[in-house]
Amino acid sequence: MRTISDTVVLKKSEAWLTASGEPLLIAGPCSAESESQVVETAKALSQSGIHYFRLGIWKPRTRPNSFEGMGEIALPWAIKAREETGLRIITEVANARHVELVLKAGLDAVWIGARTTVNPFTIQEIADALKGTNLPVLVKNPVNPDLNLWVGALERLHHAGLTQLAACHRGFSAYMNARFRNLPHWEIPLELKRAFPELPVITDVSHITGAAELIPLVAQKSLDIGFDGLMVEVHPRPAEAMSDPEQQITPQGFLNLLSGLHKPSTQIEDSETLAAIALMREEIDRADRELIQILHTRLKVAGKIGRLKQQSGITFFQQERYDEVLKKVSAYADLMKISPELVRSLFELIHVESIEKQGE
């Protein structure tokens, strides 16, 4: 089970929240490709209401010989874009040397990417390089669904004296082909939000979707959940982009996206709605109690089976039986219009606990 240390209190960061309570918006190209492309995109977004202009100066890529960003020569382009538009600039840093160059150039904020978050040594070097600056830092989740690793990166930065922190949900790598480039696993950032309710959480919708047409869906879901902002990749001509062209949208597409989004209220003021929800919550509470009772019965039976297996010298784990159970519950979930992925995940956890009970 995942656990979260409560030794650090990650407080509300003004750098990543808006005074109006509206979503904080970060937009710009995946990669800085040329001075003209950077300035053109910044000018096109300057009246859109974004709070940070993002661009990748260094691009960590999975395979060698891929475009890995223009590097240090792109820093003056970012400064020129700020001078001509007034937009604050944010870029990715993947090591202490990047931090040194960003601080020297005077950029406004940085984010730490998923590939970097997985390495505590690199995070510590970045934290040490940022010590004494209190630069706003956005920490993306690690590539794998490890909540403690994500929290650990935030803690290291906090211990270095950095308080302008926020988390960025960009989804988690999937081995098999899936609808999204990176699986959202919304329960993980929600658990982070539960543990640190004042920590801003911003969703990188472009990296979750991997496809421009899915961006509105994920952006709206992020706001419906109650997250604090959106990061979107915007390119004046996405088809010509040197990195991730499929997940970038045009400046006009970004404006269309914003016009189609709505931010739900966090408060319920209508008395009839409150009463109806209260009744439904009572139903949920009853269903939860029934689920716990059923789970108790199932695990009790699993313990009895374990004793019989032990007496007969049979291994606790039976692959054929496990496959049979997953096949049955997935089919029944589909029949009941419940996500088979949800049911499979639930029964995988139940199976692990059943094996533990049999082992006892």
Secondary structure, 3 states (H helix, E strand, C coil): CCCCCCCCCCCCCHHHCCCCCCCEEEEECCCCCCHHHHHHHHHHHCCCCCCEEECCCCCCCCCCCCCCCCHHHHHHHHHHHHHHHCCCEEEECCCHHHHHHHHHHCCCEEEECHHHHCCHHHHHHHHHHHCCCCCCEEEECCCCCCHHHHHHHHHHHHHCCCCCEEEEECCEECCCCCCCCEECCCHHHHHHHHHCCCCCEEEEHHHHHCCHHHHHHHHHHHHHHCCCEEEEEECCCHHHCCCCHHHCECHHHHHHHHHHCCCCCCCCCCHHHHHHHHHHHHHHHHHHHHHHHHHHHHHHHHHHHHHHHHHHCCCCCCHHHHHHHHHHHHHHHHHCCCCHHHHHHHHHHHHHHHHHHHHC
